[in-house]
Amino acid sequence: MHRARSLKILTICCLLLALSTGHVSAAVPEERPDAFSMVIDVPVRVIGLGLAVAGTAFFIVALPFALTSGSTGDAWDALVVEPFEFTFTRPLGKFEDWRSPPVSSDKSE
């Protein structure tokens, strides 16, 4: 009985938090890109797809060197993840500031 009540309270708190974050993001108006940027974005995405495939091929070639130097994660991010994110997750017509700020993984103790 006590567990069901705790679950209800937790659910209500999560719903209130979810509803409040929608209003916060709606308060900041986002600039729409112009029509020219959206039209130019189509060939840029096609080129981006080609570069993402080429980056994956370069990553496979560079993998033995990255393994020996311990920079596999950096090579993966630069050659595979970033081109695919630029091609598939970037909003239409947005060429600048398309990437979310990096999350710092430094843990200070």
N, C-alpha and C positions, 0 to 999 in steps of 0.2 A: 504494500500500500504506500509506504514511504518512498519507494523507488519510483512508482508511477507518478507521484506528485513532483518529485525532483525532475523527472523527465518532462513533465508538462511545463514546469517553470523554465527549464533549459530551452525547450522549444519556443516558448513565448519570447524569451530574451533573444534568441537567434533571429526570430522573425522581426522583432523590433529593430534589431541591428541592421538586418538586410533592408528593411524599408527606409531606415534613416540614411543609409549610404546612397541610395538612389537619389534622394533629394540633394545631397551634397554634390554629387557629380553633375546633376542637372543645373546647379546654380552657376557653374562656370560655362559660359557659352563657348562652344568650339568653332573655330573658323572652318568654313567649308572651302575646299580647294576649288579653283575656277575650272571651267569646262576644258580649257586647253590642257591643264595639268592632268585631268582625267583621261583625255584622248591620248596624250603622250605616254601615259602610264601603261597602256596595252603593249606597245612594242618593248618598253623597258622591262616589263614582266617576262616577255618571251626571251629577251637577252639575259635577264636574271636567271631564268630556268637553265639556259645553256651554261651560264657561269657556275651555277650550283652543281650541275653535273660535272663540269670540268674541275671544280674545286674538290668534289668527291674523288675524282680520279687522281688528282694531285695528292690528296690525303692518303690514298692507298699507296702511292709511290713513296711518299715521305714517311709512311708509318714506321719502317724499321729505324730510320734516323730519329724520329720523335720518341720511339720507345727507348733508344739508348740514351737520349738526352733528358728524358723524363718530362717532355713537353707535349705529351699526347693530347691532354685536355685542351691546351691552348691551340694546337693545330686543328683539333676537331672543331672547336668553336669558330676559328677564323676561316677555315676552308669549307666546312659543311654547314654548320648551324646558321651562321650569319647570312650566307647567300640564300638559304631556304627560307629563313624568316623574312628577309627583304622581299622575296618573291611571293610568298604565300600568306604572311600574316600582316603585312603593312597595309594600312588603309588606302583606298583608291585615291590617287593624286597626291599623296603625302610623300615627299622625297626627303624632307628634313625633319629631324626630331621624331622619327618613326619608331625608334627603339625605346623601350621603357628603361628607366634608370637601372643600372646594375645593382644587384643586391650584394651588400658587403657580407662576406662570410668570415671576416676576422672576428675571433673570439678573444676578448680581453679578460684575463683572469687576475 
